[in-house]
Amino acid sequence: MRSVLKSKELERFERDPKEVARWQRTQQHLLAGRNGPALEGYRDLLNRHPGIAQLWFERGMAAIGALEFPEAHHAFQRMMELAPRDVSLLVLAGQQYHRMRRLDDARGCFLRAVAADPDSVHAQLSLAAWFERERRLDDAWGCVETALKKHPQDGHALYYRAFLLHRKGRNAEAELELRDLIKRNVWPDANVRCSAHHLLAVVLDEIGRHPEALRWLYESKAELRRLTNAAALEKQYDQMDRNRRQLLASLTPEILQNWRRECATSPAQQRLVFLGGHPRSGTTLVEQILGAHPNVLAFDESDAFVSEIENGISPANHVLTLKELNALSPEGRAALRGRYLKSLLREDAAGQGAPVLLDKNPSPTASLPLWLRVFPDLKVIIPLRDPRDVVLSCFFQNLTVTAANVNFLSLERTVKHYADLMDVWLRMRELGGFEWIETRYEDVVGDLEAEGQRLTQFMDLEWDPGQAQYHEKARKKFVSAPTYHDVTKPVYTRAIGRWERYAEALEPFQEKLAKYCAAFGYA
């Protein structure tokens, strides 16, 4: 978290052992997610040392974790006043503003970083990445070209230029640049090398050279596995899956019905809809269609549930037992709901008046029992897609390795992840006791309006004609999901049956996936 640049006050501060010890204790609180104590620690330190930009930045991070968003904004503004030319801090502040969903402020930080040091590759590529997410590809290209004029051999900038060629649909040029880059082996770090191999696989897939694409993809995954402690992450994931299955086995229809009855006397002012399912099942497409309704406030990949409910009541990576779920008091559940809504609405204070809040995030589908314990009147939408297409699409993703998506480093583990998550849904669907609906990706792209009407009515709303033009609205929004570049286009069918191009690679897993093909109506 430390900045590269140091002020004189910071240098004096670091020579005081007692103050350094206080700072280290406060940082430990922050890193452990104890945001309340961390925030108090930074307030105390800054009362005595108000001129240290690094402290203000860390105070802002703690304030975000404590849901004190105005205080976070003040801290970051103060940091920028004290260190207006510190590129590292400015980029970090931009990332934190993105975390707060204050998009104009985030962009402003990246612009400041470039203005502070136009020769900085880090600043230029940070701004380029932001422009690319905003679909301003020409502006992103300008940043990369500026960086390469000063640093023509920088591997990160060369990779990003190839990435932008791919985004512009110039895959033949992207392939040539990537092959040349891989041959020259000029990498700033091994992660960029992995990304280049992965991007070449994606480019070759789009060109139609599928066997070669798969070879490069395997190579990228194997190298990424060597760079991480994948075995430890898989062990952690597998233990969570075992605990989750034990919880699901202990649930009964009567338990879920009892949870629902507990909220019958206090109906919520707003309807909360959870849009889950497995990643790459069309969740973002459905969210954009439903979010285009004027009475729906949709949240794309929000971390509110995980940060305020899952991690708020148990250690990270801990699955609550049935006993622990039942022990949650009415007051405790009300407090969790309050923190969740405060976190969710950070990006739109006007959302207090929206009749329907739509929280789209596939991974927390694994925690549906906890969702229903805290929100017994929750409505649940589960997008489905041919399991073989889902598995292949997930395997083609290039994501930061965590205990969940470490599974996407091999086809075998990707299939396991799909089975584990969809087993949660099949069990919850069997138990019942809550309102749910499924929707198939193939039906959405086959007849958007008919399927969209069905889902909109499930949310107790009437179809709005503007929903059919969801992609026009998506172009004006910042989409956080990995498929942000796809949802700005009208619906297309070319992704249906994509798995058939890789049928040989999927053959060893067809028997395991057959259960889910049958359960969800796929031949």
C-alpha positions in Angstrom: 0.0 0.0 0.0 3.0 2.3 0.3 3.6 5.0 -2.3 6.9 5.4 -4.1 7.3 9.0 -3.2 7.9 10.2 0.4 7.3 13.6 1.9 9.6 15.1 4.5 6.9 14.7 7.2 6.6 11.0 6.3 10.4 10.5 6.6 10.3 12.1 10.1 7.3 10.0 11.0 9.0 6.8 10.0 11.9 7.6 12.3 9.5 7.5 15.3 9.3 3.8 16.4 6.1 4.3 18.5 4.3 6.0 15.7 5.4 3.4 13.2 4.2 0.7 15.5 0.8 2.4 15.7 0.6 2.7 12.0 1.5 -1.0 11.5 -1.2 -2.0 14.0 -3.7 0.1 12.1 -2.6 -1.4 8.8 -3.1 -4.9 10.2 -6.7 -3.9 11.1 -7.3 -2.7 7.6 -5.8 -5.7 5.9 -7.8 -8.0 8.1 -11.0 -6.2 7.3 -11.5 -4.7 10.7 -12.5 -1.4 9.2 -14.0 0.2 12.3 -10.8 0.0 14.4 -8.7 0.8 11.3 -10.7 4.0 10.7 -10.3 5.1 14.3 -6.6 4.4 14.1 -6.1 6.5 11.0 -8.2 9.3 12.5 -5.9 9.3 15.5 -2.7 9.2 13.4 -3.9 12.0 11.2 -4.7 14.3 14.1 -1.0 14.3 14.8 0.3 14.0 11.3 -2.1 15.7 8.9 0.4 16.2 6.1 1.1 12.5 5.2 -0.7 11.6 2.0 -0.2 7.9 2.5 -2.2 8.0 5.7 -5.0 9.8 4.0 -5.2 7.2 1.3 -5.3 4.3 3.8 -7.9 6.2 5.8 -10.0 6.4 2.6 -9.7 2.6 2.2 -10.8 2.0 5.8 -13.7 4.5 5.3 -15.0 2.5 2.3 -14.9 -0.7 4.3 -16.8 1.0 7.1 -19.4 2.3 4.6 -18.4 5.9 5.4 -18.3 7.0 1.8 -18.3 10.8 2.3 -15.3 10.4 4.6 -13.6 8.2 2.1 -14.1 10.9 -0.6 -12.7 13.6 1.7 -9.7 11.4 2.5 -8.8 10.9 -1.1 -9.3 14.5 -2.0 -6.9 15.5 0.9 -4.4 12.9 -0.3 -4.4 14.4 -3.8 -3.9 17.9 -2.4 -0.8 16.7 -0.5 0.6 14.5 -3.3 -0.6 15.9 -6.6 2.2 14.4 -8.6 2.5 10.9 -7.0 1.4 8.7 -9.9 1.2 5.5 -7.8 -1.1 7.1 -5.2 -3.3 8.7 -7.9 -3.8 5.4 -9.7 -4.6 3.7 -6.4 -7.1 6.4 -5.6 -8.7 5.9 -9.0 -9.1 2.2 -8.3 -10.7 3.0 -4.9 -13.1 5.4 -6.5 -14.0 2.6 -8.9 -14.7 0.4 -5.9 -17.0 3.1 -4.6 -18.7 3.3 -8.0 -17.8 7.0 -8.3 -16.9 6.7 -11.9 -16.2 10.4 -12.7 -13.9 10.7 -9.8 -12.1 7.4 -10.8 -11.5 8.7 -14.3 -10.3 12.0 -12.9 -7.6 10.3 -10.9 -6.3 8.5 -13.9 -6.3 11.7 -15.9 -4.4 13.4 -13.0 -1.8 10.6 -13.0 -1.1 11.1 -16.7 -1.0 14.9 -16.3 1.5 14.4 -13.4 3.8 12.3 -15.5 3.0 11.8 -19.2 6.0 9.5 -19.6 4.8 7.0 -17.0 3.7 3.8 -18.6 1.8 2.9 -15.4 -0.2 6.1 -15.7 -0.9 5.9 -19.4 -2.0 2.2 -19.3 -4.2 2.8 -16.3 -6.0 5.5 -18.2 -6.1 3.4 -21.3 -7.7 0.5 -19.4 -10.3 2.9 -18.1 -11.1 4.3 -21.5 -11.4 0.8 -22.9 -14.0 -0.1 -20.3 -15.8 3.0 -21.4 -15.6 1.8 -25.0 -13.5 4.8 -25.9 -11.1 2.7 -27.9 -9.5 5.5 -29.9 -8.6 7.4 -26.7 -7.2 4.2 -25.1 -5.1 3.7 -28.3 -3.7 7.2 -27.9 -2.6 6.5 -24.4 -0.8 3.3 -25.5 0.9 4.9 -28.4 2.1 7.8 -26.1 3.6 5.2 -23.8 5.3 3.3 -26.6 6.9 6.5 -28.1 8.8 6.9 -24.9 9.2 3.2 -24.0 9.0 1.2 -27.4 10.1 -2.1 -25.8 7.8 -2.1 -22.9 6.1 -5.5 -22.8 3.0 -4.4 -20.9 2.3 -1.6 -23.4 3.0 -3.9 -26.4 0.6 -6.4 -25.0 -2.1 -3.8 -24.4 -1.8 -2.5 -28.0 -2.5 -6.1 -29.2 -5.4 -6.3 -26.8 -6.9 -3.1 -28.3 -6.4 -4.4 -31.8 -8.5 -7.4 -30.7 -11.1 -5.1 -29.2 -11.3 -3.2 -32.5 -11.9 -6.5 -34.3 -8.5 -6.4 -36.0 -7.7 -10.0 -35.0 -5.2 -10.7 -37.8 -3.1 -7.8 -36.7 -3.5 -8.7 -33.1 -2.3 -12.2 -33.9 0.9 -11.0 -35.6 1.7 -8.6 -32.8 1.2 -11.2 -30.1 3.3 -13.8 -31.9 6.1 -11.3 -32.3 5.8 -10.3 -28.7 5.9 -13.9 -27.5 8.9 -14.6 -29.7 10.8 -11.6 -28.4 10.0 -12.5 -24.8 10.1 -8.9 -23.4 8.0 -9.3 -20.3 7.7 -6.9 -17.3 6.4 -9.9 -15.3 5.2 -13.4 -15.8 1.5 -12.4 -15.5 1.7 -10.3 -18.6 3.3 -13.3 -20.4 0.3 -15.5 -19.3 -2.1 -12.8 -20.5 -0.5 -12.7 -23.9 -0.7 -16.4 -24.3 -4.3 -16.3 -23.3 -5.2 -13.4 -25.6 -3.6 -15.3 -28.5 -5.9 -18.2 -27.7 -8.9 -15.9 -27.7 -7.9 -14.3 -31.0 -7.4 -17.7 -32.7 -10.7 -18.9 -31.4 -12.5 -15.9 -33.0 -10.5 -16.5 -36.3 -11.8 -20.1 -36.3 -8.5 -21.9 -35.6 -9.8 -23.9 -32.7 -7.3 -26.6 -32.1 -4.4 -24.1 -32.0 -6.5 -21.8 -29.8 -6.9 -24.6 -27.3 -3.1 -25.3 -27.3 -2.3 -21.7 -26.4 -5.0 -21.7 -23.8 -3.7 -24.8 -22.1 -0.2 -23.3 -22.1 -1.5 -20.1 -20.5 -3.4 -22.0 -17.8 -0.4 -24.2 -17.0 1.9 -21.2 -16.6 -0.6 -19.4 -14.5 -0.9 -22.4 -12.3 2.9 -22.4 -11.8 2.7 -18.8 -10.7 0.1 -19.4 -7.9 -0.3 -21.8 -5.1 -3.2 -23.4 -6.9 -3.2 -26.6 -4.9 -3.7 -24.7 -1.6 -6.5 -22.7 -3.2 -8.2 -25.8 -4.5 -8.0 -27.4 -1.1 -9.6 -24.4 0.5 -12.4 -24.4 -2.1 -13.0 -28.1 -1.8 -13.4 -27.8 2.0 -16.0 -25.0 1.5 -17.8 -27.2 -1.0 -18.0 -30.1 1.5 -19.3 -27.8 4.2 -21.9 -26.3 1.8 -23.1 -29.7 0.9 -23.5 -30.6 4.5 -25.6 -27.5 5.1 -27.8 -28.2 2.0 -28.4 -31.8 3.3 -29.6 -30.4 6.7 -32.2 -28.0 5.2 -35.8 -29.0 4.9 -38.8 -27.3 3.2 -40.2 -26.6 6.6 -37.1 -24.7 7.6 -37.3 -22.4 4.6 -41.0 -21.9 5.1 -40.4 -20.9 8.7 -37.8 -18.4 7.6 -40.2 -16.9 5.2 -43.0 -16.6 7.8 -40.7 -14.6 10.1 -40.9 -11.7 7.7 -44.6 -11.9 6.9 -45.5 -9.2 9.4 -42.9 -6.6 8.2 -42.9 -6.4 4.4 -40.0 -4.7 2.8 -40.6 -1.3 1.1 -38.6 -2.4 -1.9 -38.6 -5.7 -3.7 -35.1 -7.3 -3.7 -34.4 -9.6 -6.6 -31.2 -11.7 -6.7 -30.0 -12.6 -10.2 -27.6 -15.5 -9.8 -26.8 -18.7 -11.7 -23.4 -19.8 -12.9 -21.0 -17.3 -14.4 -21.2 -17.2 -18.2 -24.8 -18.3 -18.3 -26.2 -15.0 -19.7 -26.5 -13.3 -16.4 -25.2 -9.9 -17.6 -27.5 -10.0 -20.6 -30.6 -10.6 -18.4 -29.4 -7.9 -16.0 -29.1 -5.4 -18.7 -32.6 -6.2 -20.1 -34.3 -6.0 -16.7 -32.2 -3.1 -15.6 -33.5 -1.1 -18.6 -36.9 -0.9 -16.9 -37.5 2.5 -15.4 -38.7 1.0 -12.1 -35.7 -1.3 -11.7 -32.4 -0.2 -10.2 -29.9 -2.9 -11.3 -26.5 -3.5 -9.7 -23.8 -5.2 -11.7 -21.3 -7.4 -9.8 -21.8 -5.6 -6.5 -19.8 -6.9 -3.6 -22.4 -5.8 -1.0 -23.7 -9.3 -0.1 -20.2 -10.8 0.2 -18.6 -7.9 2.1 -21.5 -7.0 4.4 -23.3 -10.3 5.0 -21.1 -13.2 4.2 -17.9 -11.7 5.6 -19.8 -9.5 8.1 -21.0 -12.5 10.2 -18.3 -15.1 9.7 -14.7 -15.4 8.8 -13.8 -15.4 5.1 -14.3 -18.7 3.4 -16.5 -20.1 6.2 -19.8 -21.7 5.4 -22.4 -21.1 8.1 -24.0 -24.3 9.6 -27.8 -24.6 10.0 -27.3 -24.0 13.7 -25.5 -20.8 13.0 -28.1 -19.6 10.5 -30.9 -20.3 12.9 -29.1 -18.4 15.7 -29.2 -15.2 13.7 -31.5 -12.9 15.7 -34.2 -10.7 14.2 -32.1 -7.6 15.3 -29.0 -9.1 13.8 -30.7 -9.8 10.5 -32.1 -6.3 10.4 -28.7 -4.9 11.0 -27.2 -7.0 8.2 -30.0 -5.9 5.8 -29.3 -2.3 6.7 -25.6 -2.6 6.0 -26.2 -4.5 2.8 -28.6 -1.8 1.4 -26.2 1.0 2.4 -23.4 -0.7 0.6 -25.5 -1.6 -2.4 -26.9 1.9 -2.8 -23.4 3.6 -2.6 -23.5 4.1 -6.3 -27.0 5.6 -6.5 -28.5 7.4 -3.5 -31.6 8.0 -5.6 -32.2 4.3 -5.6 -33.9 4.6 -2.2 -37.1 5.2 -4.2 -36.8 2.4 -6.8 -39.6 -0.2 -6.4 -37.2 -3.1 -7.4 -33.5 -3.6 -6.6 -31.8 -6.1 -8.8 -28.5 -7.5 -7.5 -26.7 -9.5 -10.2 -23.7 -11.5 -9.1 -23.5 -15.2 -10.0 -21.0 -16.5 -7.5 -23.1 -15.8 -4.3 -25.6 -18.4 -5.7 -23.5 -20.8 -3.6 -24.8 -18.9 -0.5 -28.5 -19.0 -1.3 -29.4 -20.4 2.2 -27.8 -17.3 3.7 -29.6 -15.0 1.3 -32.9 -16.5 2.3 -32.2 -16.4 6.0 -31.5 -12.7 5.8 -34.0 -11.9 3.1 -36.8 -14.5 3.4 -39.0 -12.7 0.8 -36.2 -12.6 -1.8 -37.1 -13.3 -5.4 -34.5 -15.4 -7.3 -33.8 -15.4 -11.0 -31.5 -18.2 -12.3 -30.3 -17.9 -15.9 -29.4 -21.2 -17.5 -27.3 -22.0 -20.6 -26.1 -25.3 -22.1 -23.7 -26.6 -19.5 -21.1 -27.4 -22.1 -21.2 -23.9 -23.4 -20.9 -22.5 -19.9 -17.9 -24.7 -19.0 -16.1 -23.8 -22.2 -16.8 -20.1 -21.8 -15.5 -20.1 -18.2 -12.4 -22.0 -19.3 -11.7 -19.2 -21.8 -11.7 -16.5 -19.1 -8.6 -14.8 -17.9 -9.3 -13.9 -14.3 -7.3 -13.1 -11.1 -6.8 -16.4 -9.4 -8.9 -16.9 -6.2 -10.2 -19.8 -4.2 -13.3 -19.9 -6.5 -11.9 -19.3 -10.0 -8.7 -21.3 -9.5 -11.0 -24.0 -10.8 -10.9 -22.4 -14.2 -7.3 -23.3 -14.7 -8.3 -26.8 -16.0 -11.3 -28.2 -17.8 -11.7 -30.9 -15.2 -11.9 -28.4 -12.3 -14.1 -26.0 -14.4 -16.6 -28.9 -14.8 -16.4 -29.5 -11.0 -17.1 -25.9 -10.3 -20.1 -25.9 -12.6 -21.4 -29.1 -10.9 -20.8 -27.7 -7.4 -22.6 -24.4 -8.0 -25.5 -25.9 -9.9 -26.0 -28.6 -7.3 -26.7 -25.8 -4.8 -29.4 -24.5 -7.2 -30.9 -27.9 -7.8 -31.1 -28.6 -4.1 -32.6 -25.2 -3.3 -35.1 -25.6 -6.2 -36.1 -29.0 -4.8 -36.6 -27.5 -1.3 -38.8 -24.6 -2.5 -40.3 -22.2 0.0 -39.2 -19.1 -1.9 -40.1 -17.3 -5.2 -37.8 -18.3 -8.1 -37.8 -18.5 -11.9 -35.4 -19.9 -14.4 -34.6 -18.5 -17.8 -32.6 -20.0 -20.6 -30.0 -18.0 -22.5 -31.1 -19.7 -25.7 -34.7 -18.5 -25.1 -33.6 -14.9 -24.4 -31.6 -14.6 -27.6 -34.3 -16.5 -29.5 -37.2 -14.2 -28.5 -36.0 -11.4 -26.3 -39.3 -9.7 -25.8 -41.3 -12.8 -24.9 -38.7 -14.0 -22.4 -38.1 -10.5 -21.1 -41.8 -10.0 -20.5 -42.0 -13.2 -18.5 -39.1 -12.2 -16.3 -40.3 -8.6 -15.8 -43.7 -9.9 -14.7 -42.0 -12.2 -12.2 -40.8 -9.0 -10.6 -44.4 -7.7 -10.5 -43.8 -5.2 -13.2 -45.1 -4.7 -16.7 -42.8 -4.9 -19.7 -41.4 -1.5 -20.8 -40.8 -1.2 -24.6 -37.4 0.4 -23.9 -36.2 -2.9 -22.5 -35.9 -4.3 -26.0 -33.3 -1.6 -26.7 -31.2 -2.5 -23.6 -28.0 -2.4 -25.6 -28.5 1.3 -26.4 -28.7 2.1 -22.7 -25.7 -0.2 -21.9 -23.5 1.9 -24.2 -24.0 4.8 -21.9 -23.2 2.8 -18.7 -20.1 1.5 -17.1 -20.5 -2.3 -17.0 -18.4 -4.1 -14.4 -19.0 -7.7 -15.6 -16.3 -9.4 -17.7 -18.7 -9.4 -20.7 -19.0 -5.6 -20.6 -18.0 -5.4 -24.3 -20.7 -7.9 -25.4 -23.8 -6.4 -23.8 -23.6 -3.2 -25.8 -24.6 -5.2 -28.9 -28.0 -6.4 -30.0 -28.7 -10.1 -29.1 -26.8 -12.6 -31.2 -27.0 -16.4 -31.5 -23.4 -17.3 -32.5 -22.5 -18.3 -28.9 -25.1 -21.1 -28.9 -23.4 -24.5 -29.4 -19.9 -23.1 -29.3 -18.8 -26.2 -27.3 -19.2 -28.3 -30.4 -16.0 -26.8 -31.8 -14.2 -28.2 -28.8 -16.2 -31.5 -28.5 -13.1 -33.6 -28.4 -11.6 -31.7 -25.4 -15.0 -31.9 -23.6 -15.6 -35.6 -24.3 -14.1 -36.9 -21.0 -16.6 -34.8 -19.1 -19.7 -35.4 -21.1 -21.0 -38.1 -18.7 -20.7 -35.8 -15.7 -22.4 -32.9 -17.5 -25.2 -35.1 -18.8 -26.9 -34.9 -15.4 -27.2 -31.1 -15.7 -28.1 -31.2 -19.4 -31.0 -33.4 -18.5 -32.0 -31.3 -15.4 -32.1 -28.1 -17.4 -33.6 -29.4 -20.7 -30.5 -29.6 -22.9 -30.1 -32.6 -25.2 
